[in-house]
Amino acid sequence: MNKVIAFSPLQKKHFSLLLKWLETPHVKKWWDPNINWTLKLIQKKYSTYVKRFKRLELKSQIIEKPMYAFIINYDGIDIGYIQCYNKSDFSPEQGYSTLLLPESCAAIDFYIGELDYVGKQIGPQVLDVFLNEFVFKIFGNAFVDPDAANIRAIRAYEKAGFKKITKENNIVLMVKTSPM
């Protein structure tokens, strides 16, 4: 039986879900592990995402670029978070070079926050639907940058068709090209 995968644009009403998920051990291990998330911090970081942009304040500049953030819904249940943006828009904070990546390329970040849905082959399905319904309509490629020790994420990305292109600073860069 096929389950329905849908994406709801991030809204302020989702902030309590983000707080819950970001403080869940299986997410926290890989997603901002040094931050003790509070609702106030969630609001500070994600309030512009609701408006479809990210504001990054650096010492020498302020960057405001498009950010597409969604709640992942699996068969009627909100289970996780996914975001994408142009790979070149926030390179100062990534800590590695994006020069090896194709020109038309989205960066993807996501997690399954609900533990009952982890390890059930849902991640590759979510990625496939998200890439085809949203990302590949805008970009020719997508990349992800899991921690080299995050074997579960790397396997999920490989099952979704991502290929490893390099490893830099303990980060594995993986790319998938649009089939169109």
MDTraj code that builds the backbone (N, CA, C; nanometers):
import mdtraj as md
import numpy as np

residues = "MET ASN LYS VAL ILE ALA PHE SER PRO LEU GLN LYS LYS HIS PHE SER LEU LEU LEU LYS TRP LEU GLU THR PRO HIS VAL LYS LYS TRP TRP ASP PRO ASN ILE ASN TRP THR LEU LYS LEU ILE GLN LYS LYS TYR SER THR TYR VAL LYS ARG PHE LYS ARG LEU GLU LEU LYS SER GLN ILE ILE GLU LYS PRO MET TYR ALA PHE ILE ILE ASN TYR ASP GLY ILE ASP ILE GLY TYR ILE GLN CYS TYR ASN LYS SER ASP PHE SER PRO GLU GLN GLY TYR SER THR LEU LEU LEU PRO GLU SER CYS ALA ALA ILE ASP PHE TYR ILE GLY GLU LEU ASP TYR VAL GLY LYS GLN ILE GLY PRO GLN VAL LEU ASP VAL PHE LEU ASN GLU PHE VAL PHE LYS ILE PHE GLY ASN ALA PHE VAL ASP PRO ASP ALA ALA ASN ILE ARG ALA ILE ARG ALA TYR GLU LYS ALA GLY PHE LYS LYS ILE THR LYS GLU ASN ASN ILE VAL LEU MET VAL LYS THR SER PRO MET".split()
xyz = np.array([
    [0.0842, -0.1185, 0.0000],
    [0.0000, 0.0000, 0.0000],
    [0.0884, 0.1244, 0.0000],
    [0.0626, 0.2139, -0.0921],
    [0.1404, 0.3372, -0.1005],
    [0.0919, 0.4386, 0.0010],
    [0.1843, 0.4971, 0.0711],
    [0.1532, 0.6018, 0.1673],
    [0.1699, 0.7364, 0.0984],
    [0.0910, 0.8337, 0.1390],
    [0.0960, 0.9661, 0.0798],
    [0.2027, 1.0501, 0.1500],
    [0.2945, 1.1056, 0.0701],
    [0.3982, 1.1946, 0.1211],
    [0.3653, 1.3341, 0.0714],
    [0.3558, 1.4287, 0.1648],
    [0.3227, 1.5668, 0.1286],
    [0.4132, 1.6612, 0.2063],
    [0.4209, 1.7842, 0.1594],
    [0.5062, 1.8852, 0.2207],
    [0.4243, 2.0108, 0.2465],
    [0.4224, 2.0538, 0.3719],
    [0.3525, 2.1767, 0.4086],
    [0.4567, 2.2853, 0.4302],
    [0.4404, 2.4014, 0.3658],
    [0.5356, 2.5102, 0.3926],
    [0.5442, 2.5381, 0.5427],
    [0.6654, 2.5592, 0.5909],
    [0.6862, 2.5863, 0.7326],
    [0.6050, 2.7080, 0.7750],
    [0.5371, 2.6954, 0.8889],
    [0.4605, 2.8043, 0.9480],
    [0.4968, 2.8150, 1.0957],
    [0.4648, 2.9279, 1.1557],
    [0.4946, 2.9482, 1.2983],
    [0.4308, 2.8407, 1.3850],
    [0.3157, 2.7900, 1.3442],
    [0.2480, 2.6868, 1.4231],
    [0.3302, 2.5574, 1.4308],
    [0.4301, 2.5417, 1.3438],
    [0.5161, 2.4224, 1.3436],
    [0.6354, 2.4350, 1.4387],
    [0.6576, 2.5531, 1.4955],
    [0.7786, 2.5748, 1.5761],
    [0.7888, 2.4800, 1.6950],
    [0.6765, 2.4467, 1.7579],
    [0.6829, 2.3538, 1.8717],
    [0.7248, 2.2142, 1.8252],
    [0.6843, 2.1763, 1.7032],
    [0.7305, 2.0484, 1.6465],
    [0.8811, 2.0516, 1.6226],
    [0.9305, 2.1621, 1.5640],
    [1.0750, 2.1743, 1.5416],
    [1.1508, 2.1627, 1.6729],
    [1.1015, 2.2292, 1.7770],
    [1.1667, 2.2222, 1.9082],
    [1.1718, 2.0778, 1.9570],
    [1.0593, 2.0098, 1.9486],
    [1.0539, 1.8689, 1.9915],
    [1.1562, 1.7856, 1.9144],
    [1.1548, 1.7996, 1.7807],
    [1.2422, 1.7166, 1.6980],
    [1.3891, 1.7510, 1.7168],
    [1.4223, 1.8798, 1.7240],
    [1.5639, 1.9193, 1.7365],
    [1.6243, 1.8786, 1.8703],
    [1.5410, 1.8515, 1.9687],
    [1.5892, 1.8057, 2.0991],
    [1.5779, 1.6539, 2.1151],
    [1.5327, 1.5847, 2.0103],
    [1.5247, 1.4388, 2.0127],
    [1.6642, 1.3834, 1.9839],
    [1.7143, 1.2885, 2.0654],
    [1.8537, 1.2424, 2.0511],
    [1.8959, 1.2018, 1.9104],
    [1.8120, 1.1305, 1.8354],
    [1.8543, 1.0846, 1.7022],
    [1.8671, 1.1999, 1.6027],
    [1.8017, 1.3128, 1.6262],
    [1.8178, 1.4315, 1.5413],
    [1.9309, 1.5173, 1.5947],
    [1.9301, 1.5407, 1.7252],
    [2.0274, 1.6305, 1.7885],
    [2.1722, 1.5865, 1.7620],
    [2.1933, 1.4574, 1.7524],
    [2.3289, 1.4049, 1.7282],
    [2.3904, 1.4642, 1.6017],
    [2.3070, 1.4931, 1.4998],
    [2.3577, 1.5369, 1.3702],
    [2.3180, 1.6784, 1.3324],
    [2.2217, 1.7388, 1.3986],
    [2.1662, 1.8687, 1.3589],
    [2.1842, 1.9657, 1.4751],
    [2.2812, 2.0532, 1.4651],
    [2.3096, 2.1540, 1.5694],
    [2.3236, 2.0917, 1.7088],
    [2.4131, 1.9947, 1.7257],
    [2.4223, 1.9242, 1.8539],
    [2.4670, 2.0118, 1.9720],
    [2.5300, 2.1238, 1.9452],
    [2.5796, 2.2094, 2.0539],
    [2.4815, 2.3179, 2.0955],
    [2.3628, 2.3180, 2.0362],
    [2.2618, 2.4178, 2.0706],
    [2.1558, 2.3529, 2.1585],
    [2.1264, 2.4164, 2.2712],
    [2.0148, 2.3738, 2.3547],
    [1.8934, 2.4544, 2.3095],
    [1.8138, 2.3934, 2.2243],
    [1.7038, 2.4633, 2.1604],
    [1.5946, 2.5013, 2.2591],
    [1.5436, 2.6213, 2.2413],
    [1.4271, 2.6706, 2.3139],
    [1.3308, 2.7231, 2.2084],
    [1.2077, 2.7464, 2.2472],
    [1.1117, 2.8014, 2.1520],
    [1.1584, 2.9385, 2.1034],
    [1.2213, 3.0151, 2.1910],
    [1.2713, 3.1478, 2.1523],
    [1.3810, 3.1360, 2.0452],
    [1.4721, 3.0408, 2.0621],
    [1.5773, 3.0197, 1.9617],
    [1.5190, 2.9694, 1.8290],
    [1.4195, 2.8821, 1.8374],
    [1.3525, 2.8332, 1.7162],
    [1.2911, 2.9514, 1.6420],
    [1.2217, 3.0373, 1.7146],
    [1.1585, 3.1543, 1.6530],
    [1.2623, 3.2450, 1.5890],
    [1.3742, 3.2646, 1.6575],
    [1.4797, 3.3514, 1.6040],
    [1.5369, 3.2951, 1.4736],
    [1.5654, 3.1651, 1.4713],
    [1.6271, 3.1056, 1.3531],
    [1.5283, 3.0876, 1.2381],
    [1.4084, 3.0412, 1.2674],
    [1.3170, 2.9975, 1.1619],
    [1.2088, 3.0985, 1.1237],
    [1.1998, 3.2111, 1.1908],
    [1.0920, 3.3058, 1.1594],
    [1.1024, 3.3595, 1.0166],
    [1.2232, 3.3779, 0.9655],
    [1.2352, 3.4230, 0.8260],
    [1.2098, 3.3081, 0.7279],
    [1.2351, 3.1846, 0.7699],
    [1.2097, 3.0696, 0.6824],
    [1.0612, 3.0625, 0.6457],
    [0.9757, 3.1019, 0.7406],
    [0.8315, 3.1058, 0.7166],
    [0.8007, 3.2025, 0.6017],
    [0.8836, 3.3048, 0.5893],
    [0.8673, 3.4056, 0.4838],
    [0.9481, 3.3693, 0.3591],
    [1.0048, 3.2483, 0.3577],
    [1.0788, 3.1918, 0.2441],
    [1.2140, 3.2571, 0.2176],
    [1.2792, 3.3035, 0.3247],
    [1.4177, 3.3470, 0.3101],
    [1.4937, 3.3201, 0.4394],
    [1.6254, 3.3190, 0.4269],
    [1.7129, 3.3030, 0.5420],
    [1.7975, 3.4279, 0.5534],
    [1.8137, 3.4747, 0.6740],
    [1.8978, 3.5907, 0.7015],
    [2.0191, 3.5410, 0.7788],
    [2.1352, 3.5617, 0.7208],
    [2.2611, 3.5217, 0.7825],
    [2.3432, 3.6466, 0.8082],
    [2.3719, 3.6719, 0.9350],
    [2.4480, 3.7908, 0.9720],
    [2.5929, 3.7512, 0.9996],
    [2.6814, 3.7947, 0.9120],
    [2.8243, 3.7705, 0.9264],
    [2.8914, 3.8993, 0.9743],
    [3.0177, 3.8899, 1.0115],
    [3.0890, 4.0094, 1.0590],
    [3.0909, 4.1202, 0.9554],
    [3.1124, 4.0828, 0.8310],
    [3.1304, 4.1831, 0.7263],
    [3.0092, 4.2054, 0.6365],
    [2.9061, 4.1208, 0.6506],
    [2.7909, 4.1341, 0.5617],
    [2.6674, 4.0652, 0.6174],
    [2.5544, 4.1008, 0.5639],
    [2.4284, 4.0341, 0.5934],
    [2.3796, 3.9729, 0.4622],
    [2.3497, 3.8438, 0.4668],
    [2.3028, 3.7729, 0.3481],
    [2.1551, 3.7378, 0.3699],
    [2.0721, 3.7722, 0.2748],
    [1.9319, 3.7316, 0.2748],
    [1.9032, 3.6662, 0.1403],
    [1.8747, 3.5386, 0.1450],
    [1.8518, 3.4617, 0.0219],
    [1.7327, 3.3679, 0.0413],
    [1.6743, 3.3205, -0.0688],
    [1.5595, 3.2294, -0.0586],
    [1.5918, 3.1019, 0.0185],
    [1.4953, 3.0607, 0.1007],
    [1.5021, 2.9355, 0.1771],
    [1.3636, 2.8731, 0.1692],
    [1.3585, 2.7504, 0.1248],
    [1.2318, 2.6795, 0.1099],
    [1.2260, 2.5711, 0.2171],
    [1.1432, 2.5928, 0.3181],
    [1.1363, 2.5034, 0.4338],
    [0.9971, 2.4409, 0.4443],
    [0.9942, 2.3111, 0.4727],
    [0.8688, 2.2369, 0.4757],
    [0.8651, 2.1369, 0.5913],
    [0.7446, 2.1083, 0.6353],
    [0.7200, 1.9974, 0.7264],
    [0.6840, 1.8775, 0.6392],
    [0.7446, 1.7642, 0.6682],
    [0.7171, 1.6403, 0.5944],
    [0.5964, 1.5728, 0.6580],
    [0.4978, 1.5421, 0.5752],
    [0.3786, 1.4737, 0.6224],
    [0.3730, 1.3376, 0.5543],
    [0.3609, 1.2332, 0.6350],
    [0.3587, 1.0963, 0.5841],
    [0.2261, 1.0326, 0.6229],
    [0.1416, 1.0134, 0.5251],
    [0.0115, 0.9514, 0.5455],
    [-0.0691, 1.0208, 0.6567],
    [-0.0659, 1.1561, 0.6531],
    [-0.1458, 1.2350, 0.7461],
    [-0.0781, 1.2722, 0.8760],
    [0.0473, 1.2300, 0.8946],
    [0.1188, 1.2577, 1.0194],
    [0.2445, 1.3394, 0.9892],
    [0.2642, 1.4488, 1.0632],
    [0.3861, 1.5280, 1.0496],
    [0.5007, 1.4504, 1.1127],
    [0.6019, 1.4190, 1.0305],
    [0.7099, 1.3320, 1.0789],
    [0.8488, 1.3948, 1.0731],
    [0.8646, 1.5076, 1.0019],
    [0.9993, 1.5614, 0.9902],
    [1.0034, 1.6954, 0.9198],
    [1.1251, 1.7360, 0.8893],
    [1.1522, 1.8685, 0.8342],
    [1.2456, 1.8544, 0.7145],
    [1.2234, 1.9374, 0.6117],
    [1.3118, 1.9397, 0.4959],
    [1.3228, 2.0834, 0.4453],
    [1.4438, 2.1193, 0.3996],
    [1.4651, 2.2531, 0.3448],
    [1.5581, 2.2437, 0.2250],
    [1.5453, 2.3421, 0.1359],
    [1.6394, 2.3516, 0.0255],
    [1.6635, 2.4973, -0.0089],
    [1.7782, 2.5197, -0.0712],
    [1.8212, 2.6542, -0.1085],
    [1.9303, 2.6405, -0.2130],
    [1.9655, 2.7493, -0.2785],
    [2.0719, 2.7470, -0.3778],
    [2.2047, 2.7162, -0.3084],
    [2.2794, 2.6223, -0.3620],
    [2.4056, 2.5781, -0.3000],
    [2.5056, 2.6909, -0.2791],
    [2.4971, 2.7963, -0.3563],
    [2.5933, 2.9059, -0.3464],
    [2.5528, 3.0151, -0.2482],
    [2.4284, 3.0133, -0.2021],
    [2.3776, 3.1252, -0.1234],
    [2.4371, 3.1377, 0.0168],
    [2.4721, 3.0275, 0.0807],
    [2.5202, 3.0333, 0.2185],
    [2.6544, 2.9647, 0.2363],
    [2.7374, 2.9679, 0.1326],
    [2.8666, 2.9001, 0.1389],
    [2.9586, 2.9504, 0.2500],
    [2.9505, 3.0771, 0.2954],
    [3.0407, 3.1178, 0.4037],
    [3.0225, 3.0379, 0.5328],
    [2.9039, 2.9844, 0.5581],
    [2.8823, 2.9114, 0.6827],
    [2.9035, 2.7609, 0.6694],
    [2.9267, 2.7120, 0.5478],
    [2.9373, 2.5681, 0.5303],
    [3.0723, 2.5101, 0.5727],
    [3.1763, 2.5862, 0.5640],
    [3.3065, 2.5367, 0.6059],
    [3.3745, 2.4468, 0.5044],
    [3.3256, 2.4426, 0.3824],
    [3.3887, 2.3672, 0.2752],
    [3.3545, 2.4342, 0.1437],
    [3.4284, 2.3978, 0.0413],
    [3.4085, 2.4589, -0.0903],
    [3.2954, 2.3896, -0.1656],
    [3.2150, 2.4684, -0.2355],
    [3.1100, 2.4126, -0.3209],
    [3.1510, 2.4176, -0.4682],
    [3.2788, 2.4429, -0.4949],
    [3.3256, 2.4570, -0.6329],
    [3.3137, 2.3282, -0.7153],
    [3.3200, 2.2129, -0.6498],
    [3.3077, 2.0858, -0.7220],
    [3.1636, 2.0545, -0.7620],
    [3.0699, 2.1302, -0.7084],
    [2.9290, 2.1028, -0.7348],
    [2.8842, 2.1651, -0.8667],
    [2.7863, 2.1051, -0.9304],
    [2.7339, 2.1628, -1.0549],
    [2.6784, 2.3033, -1.0316],
    [2.6689, 2.3811, -1.1371],
    [2.6234, 2.5208, -1.1258],
    [2.4792, 2.5307, -1.0771],
    [2.3859, 2.4661, -1.1432],
    [2.2451, 2.4694, -1.1031],
    [2.2239, 2.3597, -1.0002],
    [2.2343, 2.3967, -0.8723],
    [2.2368, 2.2944, -0.7677],
    [2.1720, 2.3447, -0.6390],
    [2.0794, 2.2674, -0.5879],
    [2.0143, 2.2976, -0.4606],
    [2.0845, 2.2221, -0.3486],
    [2.0929, 2.2833, -0.2337],
    [2.1379, 2.2152, -0.1125],
    [2.0129, 2.1673, -0.0387],
    [2.0172, 2.0448, 0.0093],
    [1.9037, 1.9845, 0.0795],
    [1.9487, 1.9466, 0.2202],
    [1.8647, 1.9792, 0.3178],
    [1.8848, 1.9342, 0.4561],
    [1.7511, 1.8769, 0.5019],
    [1.7554, 1.7630, 0.5696],
    [1.6292, 1.7097, 0.6207],
    [1.6533, 1.6099, 0.7329],
    [1.5477, 1.5877, 0.8083],
    [1.5500, 1.4824, 0.9102],
    [1.4089, 1.4294, 0.9311],
    [1.4037, 1.3051, 0.9743],
    [1.2794, 1.2454, 1.0209],
    [1.2824, 1.2641, 1.1720],
    [1.1927, 1.3430, 1.2250],
    [1.1930, 1.3748, 1.3676],
    [1.1216, 1.2723, 1.4533],
    [1.0211, 1.2082, 1.3974],
    [0.9425, 1.1101, 1.4731],
    [1.0137, 0.9753, 1.4690],
    [1.0595, 0.9309, 1.5847],
    [1.1405, 0.8090, 1.5946],
    [1.0701, 0.6859, 1.5370],
    [0.9379, 0.6791, 1.5479],
    [0.8640, 0.5635, 1.4952],
    [0.8758, 0.5498, 1.3434],
    [0.9243, 0.6556, 1.2759],
    [0.9350, 0.6546, 1.1303],
    [1.0801, 0.6440, 1.0821],
    [1.1729, 0.6304, 1.1741],
    [1.3149, 0.6172, 1.1414],
    [1.3462, 0.4695, 1.1145],
    [1.4292, 0.4448, 1.0131],
    [1.4711, 0.3080, 0.9829],
    [1.3654, 0.2259, 0.9109],
    [1.2686, 0.2918, 0.8504],
    [1.1598, 0.2224, 0.7818],
    [1.1612, 0.2491, 0.6308],
    [1.2744, 0.2972, 0.5779],
    [1.2901, 0.3264, 0.4346],
    [1.2031, 0.4433, 0.3882],
    [1.1617, 0.5289, 0.4810],
    [1.0787, 0.6442, 0.4467],
    [1.1650, 0.7589, 0.3943],
    [1.2848, 0.7759, 0.4477],
    [1.3739, 0.8853, 0.4068],
    [1.3983, 0.8887, 0.2566],
    [1.4399, 0.7780, 0.1943],
    [1.4601, 0.7798, 0.0489],
    [1.3332, 0.8125, -0.0286],
    [1.2180, 0.7657, 0.0209],
    [1.0911, 0.7981, -0.0451],
    [1.0626, 0.9478, -0.0370],
    [1.0830, 1.0050, 0.0809],
    [1.0609, 1.1483, 0.1020],
    [1.1510, 1.2282, 0.0077],
    [1.2775, 1.1911, 0.0014],
    [1.3714, 1.2616, -0.0861],
    [1.3293, 1.2530, -0.2319],
    [1.2911, 1.1360, -0.2750],
    [1.2512, 1.1172, -0.4143],
    [1.1320, 1.2062, -0.4502],
    [1.0304, 1.2064, -0.3656],
    [0.9122, 1.2888, -0.3924],
    [0.9487, 1.4370, -0.3885],
    [1.0257, 1.4785, -0.2885],
    [1.0628, 1.6193, -0.2745],
    [1.1449, 1.6674, -0.3942],
    [1.2414, 1.5879, -0.4341],
    [1.3245, 1.6252, -0.5487],
    [1.2405, 1.6403, -0.6751],
    [1.1539, 1.5455, -0.7010],
    [1.0756, 1.5478, -0.8248],
    [0.9628, 1.6505, -0.8237],
    [0.9010, 1.6718, -0.7092],
    [0.7891, 1.7662, -0.7029],
    [0.8337, 1.9111, -0.6853],
    [0.9526, 1.9316, -0.6316],
    [0.9926, 2.0688, -0.6024],
    [1.1307, 2.1039, -0.6581],
    [1.2331, 2.0362, -0.6128],
    [1.3717, 2.0753, -0.6405],
    [1.4039, 2.0724, -0.7895],
    [1.3753, 1.9619, -0.8564],
    [1.4145, 1.9490, -0.9965],
    [1.3290, 2.0327, -1.0914],
    [1.2301, 2.1006, -1.0400],
    [1.1553, 2.1974, -1.1206],
    [1.2273, 2.3322, -1.1231],
    [1.3236, 2.3494, -1.0312],
    [1.3985, 2.4755, -1.0203],
    [1.5467, 2.4555, -1.0517],
    [1.6033, 2.3455, -1.0045],
    [1.7468, 2.3188, -1.0150],
    [1.7726, 2.1921, -1.0968],
    [1.8885, 2.1871, -1.1617],
    [1.9274, 2.0696, -1.2381],
    [1.9902, 1.9599, -1.1535],
    [2.0318, 1.9957, -1.0316],
    [2.0997, 1.9015, -0.9426],
    [2.0633, 1.9333, -0.7983],
    [2.0918, 1.8361, -0.7112],
    [2.0751, 1.8577, -0.5673],
    [2.1950, 1.7963, -0.4975],
    [2.2348, 1.8573, -0.3859],
    [2.3437, 1.7979, -0.3092],
    [2.3085, 1.7948, -0.1617],
    [2.3709, 1.7013, -0.0919],
    [2.3575, 1.6865, 0.0524],
    [2.4979, 1.6749, 0.1099],
    [2.5105, 1.7035, 0.2386],
    [2.6426, 1.7036, 0.3010],
    [2.6408, 1.6371, 0.4390],
    [2.6081, 1.5068, 0.4440],
    [2.6050, 1.4406, 0.5739],
    [2.7436, 1.4267, 0.6361],
    [2.7448, 1.4197, 0.7674],
    [2.8661, 1.3883, 0.8411],
    [2.9110, 1.2483, 0.7977],
    [3.0400, 1.2294, 0.7799],
    [3.0924, 1.1005, 0.7334],
    [3.0557, 0.9857, 0.8280],
    [3.0327, 1.0172, 0.9555],
    [2.9964, 0.9141, 1.0528],
    [2.8468, 0.8824, 1.0526],
    [2.7672, 0.9609, 0.9810],
    [2.6228, 0.9399, 0.9783],
    [2.5872, 0.8396, 0.8684],
    [2.6195, 0.7150, 0.8948],
    [2.6029, 0.6068, 0.7976],
    [2.4569, 0.5904, 0.7560],
    [2.3640, 0.6031, 0.8509],
    [2.2218, 0.5881, 0.8186],
    [2.1790, 0.6914, 0.7139],
    [2.2208, 0.8170, 0.7311],
    [2.1845, 0.9219, 0.6357],
    [2.2490, 0.8958, 0.4997],
    [2.3751, 0.8577, 0.5003],
    [2.4451, 0.8316, 0.3737],
    [2.3749, 0.7194, 0.2965],
    [2.3344, 0.6151, 0.3653],
    [2.2622, 0.5052, 0.2987],
    [2.1292, 0.5530, 0.2419],
    [2.0576, 0.6350, 0.3189],
    [1.9288, 0.6876, 0.2701],
    [1.9499, 0.7706, 0.1443],
    [2.0534, 0.8550, 0.1452],
    [2.0822, 0.9366, 0.0267],
    [2.1200, 0.8492, -0.0924],
    [2.1999, 0.7457, -0.0693],
    [2.2372, 0.6554, -0.1787],
    [2.1148, 0.5849, -0.2357],
    [2.0234, 0.5414, -0.1492],
    [1.9007, 0.4757, -0.1957],
    [1.8143, 0.5718, -0.2764],
    [1.8258, 0.7016, -0.2477],
    [1.7506, 0.8028, -0.3229],
    [1.8234, 0.8448, -0.4504],
    [1.9399, 0.7844, -0.4774],
    [2.0111, 0.8112, -0.6023],
    [2.1248, 0.9115, -0.5944],
    [2.1610, 0.9561, -0.4743],
    [2.2746, 1.0475, -0.4597],
    [2.4050, 0.9693, -0.4709],
    [2.5050, 1.0320, -0.5331],
    [2.6379, 0.9722, -0.5502],
    [2.7406, 1.0539, -0.4728],
    [2.8323, 0.9835, -0.4064],
    [2.9406, 1.0518, -0.3339],
    [3.0356, 1.1146, -0.4350],
    [3.0725, 1.2415, -0.4113],
    [3.1700, 1.3035, -0.5015],
    [3.2997, 1.3390, -0.4306],
    [3.2944, 1.3662, -0.3009],
    [3.4171, 1.3949, -0.2268],
    [3.3890, 1.3923, -0.0774],
    [3.4969, 1.3837, -0.0016],
    [3.4875, 1.3926, 0.1440],
    [3.5818, 1.5042, 0.1860],
    [3.5300, 1.5988, 0.2615],
    [3.6094, 1.7147, 0.3022],
    [3.5721, 1.7521, 0.4457],
    [3.6726, 1.7648, 0.5332],
    [3.6482, 1.8019, 0.6736],
    [3.5430, 1.7131, 0.7401],
    [3.5506, 1.5831, 0.7185],
    [3.4575, 1.4849, 0.7761],
    [3.3143, 1.4978, 0.7238],
    [3.2984, 1.5669, 0.6118],
    [3.1688, 1.5826, 0.5471],
    [3.1737, 1.5112, 0.4128],
    [3.0703, 1.4357, 0.3813],
    [3.0618, 1.3669, 0.2532],
    [2.9691, 1.4496, 0.1635],
    [3.0214, 1.4959, 0.0525],
    [2.9382, 1.5682, -0.0438],
    [2.8810, 1.4669, -0.1424],
    [2.7486, 1.4728, -0.1597],
    [2.6780, 1.3788, -0.2468],
    [2.5869, 1.4583, -0.3404],
    [2.5766, 1.4140, -0.4647],
    [2.4980, 1.4864, -0.5650],
    [2.4046, 1.3899, -0.6370],
    [2.2879, 1.4448, -0.6716],
    [2.1947, 1.3728, -0.7599],
    [2.1561, 1.4704, -0.8707],
    [2.1585, 1.4219, -0.9940],
    [2.1233, 1.5025, -1.1100],
    [1.9796, 1.4731, -1.1507],
    [1.9100, 1.5755, -1.1912],
    [1.7732, 1.5622, -1.2372],
    [1.7672, 1.4620, -1.3536],
    [1.6685, 1.3740, -1.3547],
    [1.6562, 1.2784, -1.4660],
    [1.6052, 1.3435, -1.5945],
    [1.5609, 1.4681, -1.5874],
    [1.5021, 1.5334, -1.7041],
    [1.6044, 1.6020, -1.7892],
])
top = md.Topology()
chain = top.add_chain()
for i, resn in enumerate(residues, 1):
    res = top.add_residue(resn, chain, resSeq=i)
    for name in ("N", "CA", "C"):
        top.add_atom(name, md.element.get_by_symbol(name[0]), res)
traj = md.Trajectory(xyz[None], top)
